Amino acid sequence: MVFLVAALMLLGVVLGTVAHAPLGVTATVAAVIAVWLGIFAIRERQGRRRRTSAN
């Protein structure tokens, strides 16, 4: 997941409007995305455990 965030950030720096944003803004947005993906992954894992144990 961290690799995905890093790859998207690198792609944004090379190709997108992120190249025009300050590095601090880019790093902050990348951190927010990483946290969001982490929370999503945790919720998905917990949801699967609940469904599996109920069957």
Contact map, one row per residue, 1 for C-alpha under 8 A:
1111100000000000000000000000000001001100000000000000000
1111110000000000000000000000000001000000000000000000000
1111111000000000000000000000000000000000000000000000000
1111111100000000000000000000000000000000000000000000000
1111111110000000000000000000010011000000000000000000000
0111111111000000000000000000010000000000000000000000000
0011111111100000000000000000000000000000000000000000000
0001111111110000000000000000000000000000000000000000000
0000111111111000000000000100010000000000000000000000000
0000011111111100000000000000000000000000000000000000000
0000001111111111000000000000000000000000000000000000000
0000000111111111111000000000000000000000000000000000000
0000000011111111111000000000000000000000000000000000000
0000000001111111001000000000000000000000000000000000000
0000000000111111111000000000000000000000000000000000000
0000000000111111111000000000000000000000000000000000000
0000000000011011111110000000000000000000000000000000000
0000000000011011111111000100000000000000000000000000000
0000000000011111111111000000000000000000000000000000000
0000000000000000111111000000000000000000000000000000000
0000000000000000111111101100000000000000000000000000000
0000000000000000011111111100000000000000000000000000000
0000000000000000000011111110000000000000000000000000000
0000000000000000000001111111000000000000000000000000000
0000000000000000000011111111100000000000000000000000000
0000000010000000010011111111110000000000000000000000000
0000000000000000000000111111111000000000000000000000000
0000000000000000000000011111111100000000000000000000000
0000000000000000000000001111111110000000000000000000000
0000110010000000000000000111111111000000000000000000000
0000000000000000000000000011111111100000000000000000000
0000000000000000000000000001111111110000000000000000000
0000100000000000000000000000111111111000000000000000000
1100100000000000000000000000011111111100000000000000000
0000000000000000000000000000001111111110000000000000000
0000000000000000000000000000000111111111000000000000000
1000000000000000000000000000000011111111100000000000000
1000000000000000000000000000000001111111110000000000000
0000000000000000000000000000000000111111111000000000000
0000000000000000000000000000000000011111111100000000000
0000000000000000000000000000000000001111111110000000000
0000000000000000000000000000000000000111111111000000000
0000000000000000000000000000000000000011111111100000000
0000000000000000000000000000000000000001111111110000000
0000000000000000000000000000000000000000111111111000000
0000000000000000000000000000000000000000011111111100000
0000000000000000000000000000000000000000001111111110000
0000000000000000000000000000000000000000000111111111000
0000000000000000000000000000000000000000000011111111100
0000000000000000000000000000000000000000000001111111110
0000000000000000000000000000000000000000000000111111111
0000000000000000000000000000000000000000000000011111111
0000000000000000000000000000000000000000000000001111111
0000000000000000000000000000000000000000000000000111111
0000000000000000000000000000000000000000000000000011111
